[in-house]
Amino acid sequence: MPSSSLVTRYADRLGLDSPEDVLRQRAHGTVDEVVGLIDELLAAHVRSICFENLDVIAARAAGEARGVPTDLDSLTAKLLDAGRGGYCHEHATLIRAVLHELGLSAHPILARVHIGGGRTAPGGLTHQATVVDLAGRRFLVDPGFGGGTPQVALELDAESQPRSTEYGEYRLVTADTVLEPEMRAEAEWALQSRTSADQEFRTVYAFADIPREHVDLEVSNWFTATKPGTRFTSAPVVARTLGNGGKVSLEGRHLRSLRPGGESESLERTVTDAADFAAALREEFALDLDRAFTDLVWSFDDQS
């Protein structure tokens, strides 16, 4: 792959107007200018490339135990050329490769998810994201946490202020201020979010700013894609950001959508059969997939 082609292909997939040379120039601006560029990439990324675990479910439906390929050739073929989405390990690897191509210093981190009730001990290091170093200041960059992903870069600084988006507020705080010692593990930082309907911030995930080795990422990817009984191995999970505060998501057979507009419209319905499932993926998530593939995914939901 030519050194310039990844940035161009990514920009085309995201529908960006700026040519590659302009993006490269912006990536060498001041810290604030680079953060502005990353914010634009994140906002366009989550609108253009949906979150989905369909390959995970298809593999399980076929009786296979395998991680999702995250080598760059496989990722670009799937997420850029084929118009597909992916889950966190795919999104993180792709955007990090783009940031490297733009000349930025970035490394992978692994996080333990805390969102959801009933946790009495830390979960596994299952979520992958990226930390970017800008002149000694470090920022979390994460387009791959589904509908709840932060769509702006967040500075790893205890004094930093929450950042607002049309979907809510996000902030990073030191883990010891929000997590009990038994829930903290090695975490240094906690990502928190708050929607317009929330009174308080809630902890989404926690992490240490430790650059992870490739083998650690492979282990996390394998575990996330193959461990029975987890959210991502039990049913299809698809999420798409619509812009202007709108979102649509599918978990199992439950389809939810929040349509933007003067009067936001919230809709929920049950997907009824394999044909309806394929149509929902095409119409709601822009995933025009082969029926043999979507039927295989749907059959696993029938079994679970």
RASUL-V122016 format. One record per residue. N is the residue number from 1. OMEGA is omega as a letter, one per 30 degrees, with the letter a starting at -180 (NA if undefined). Layout:
BEGIN
n->{N & N}
omega->{OMEGA & OMEGA}
END
This chain:
BEGIN
n->{1 & 2 & 3 & 4 & 5 & 6 & 7 & 8 & 9 & 10 & 11 & 12 & 13 & 14 & 15 & 16 & 17 & 18 & 19 & 20 & 21 & 22 & 23 & 24 & 25 & 26 & 27 & 28 & 29 & 30 & 31 & 32 & 33 & 34 & 35 & 36 & 37 & 38 & 39 & 40 & 41 & 42 & 43 & 44 & 45 & 46 & 47 & 48 & 49 & 50 & 51 & 52 & 53 & 54 & 55 & 56 & 57 & 58 & 59 & 60 & 61 & 62 & 63 & 64 & 65 & 66 & 67 & 68 & 69 & 70 & 71 & 72 & 73 & 74 & 75 & 76 & 77 & 78 & 79 & 80 & 81 & 82 & 83 & 84 & 85 & 86 & 87 & 88 & 89 & 90 & 91 & 92 & 93 & 94 & 95 & 96 & 97 & 98 & 99 & 100 & 101 & 102 & 103 & 104 & 105 & 106 & 107 & 108 & 109 & 110 & 111 & 112 & 113 & 114 & 115 & 116 & 117 & 118 & 119 & 120 & 121 & 122 & 123 & 124 & 125 & 126 & 127 & 128 & 129 & 130 & 131 & 132 & 133 & 134 & 135 & 136 & 137 & 138 & 139 & 140 & 141 & 142 & 143 & 144 & 145 & 146 & 147 & 148 & 149 & 150 & 151 & 152 & 153 & 154 & 155 & 156 & 157 & 158 & 159 & 160 & 161 & 162 & 163 & 164 & 165 & 166 & 167 & 168 & 169 & 170 & 171 & 172 & 173 & 174 & 175 & 176 & 177 & 178 & 179 & 180 & 181 & 182 & 183 & 184 & 185 & 186 & 187 & 188 & 189 & 190 & 191 & 192 & 193 & 194 & 195 & 196 & 197 & 198 & 199 & 200 & 201 & 202 & 203 & 204 & 205 & 206 & 207 & 208 & 209 & 210 & 211 & 212 & 213 & 214 & 215 & 216 & 217 & 218 & 219 & 220 & 221 & 222 & 223 & 224 & 225 & 226 & 227 & 228 & 229 & 230 & 231 & 232 & 233 & 234 & 235 & 236 & 237 & 238 & 239 & 240 & 241 & 242 & 243 & 244 & 245 & 246 & 247 & 248 & 249 & 250 & 251 & 252 & 253 & 254 & 255 & 256 & 257 & 258 & 259 & 260 & 261 & 262 & 263 & 264 & 265 & 266 & 267 & 268 & 269 & 270 & 271 & 272 & 273 & 274 & 275 & 276 & 277 & 278 & 279 & 280 & 281 & 282 & 283 & 284 & 285 & 286 & 287 & 288 & 289 & 290 & 291 & 292 & 293 & 294 & 295 & 296 & 297 & 298 & 299 & 300 & 301 & 302 & 303 & 304}
omega->{l & a & a & a & a & a & a & l & l & l & l & a & a & a & a & l & a & l & a & a & l & l & l & l & a & l & l & l & l & l & a & l & l & l & l & l & a & l & l & l & a & a & l & a & a & l & a & a & a & l & l & l & a & l & l & a & l & l & l & l & l & l & a & l & a & l & l & l & l & l & a & l & l & a & a & l & a & a & a & a & a & l & a & l & l & l & a & a & l & l & a & a & a & a & l & l & l & l & l & l & l & l & a & l & a & l & a & l & l & a & l & a & l & a & a & a & l & a & l & l & l & l & l & l & a & a & l & l & a & l & l & l & l & l & l & l & a & a & l & l & a & l & a & l & l & a & a & a & l & a & l & l & a & a & l & a & a & a & a & a & l & l & a & l & l & a & a & a & l & l & l & l & l & a & a & l & a & a & l & a & a & l & a & a & a & a & l & a & l & l & l & l & l & l & l & a & a & l & a & l & l & a & a & l & a & a & l & l & l & l & a & l & a & a & l & l & l & l & l & l & a & a & a & a & a & a & a & l & l & a & a & l & a & a & l & l & a & l & l & l & a & a & a & l & a & l & l & a & l & l & a & l & a & a & l & l & l & a & l & l & l & l & a & a & l & a & l & l & l & l & a & a & a & l & l & l & l & l & l & l & a & a & a & a & l & l & a & a & l & a & l & l & a & l & l & l & a & a & l & l & l & a & a & NA}
END
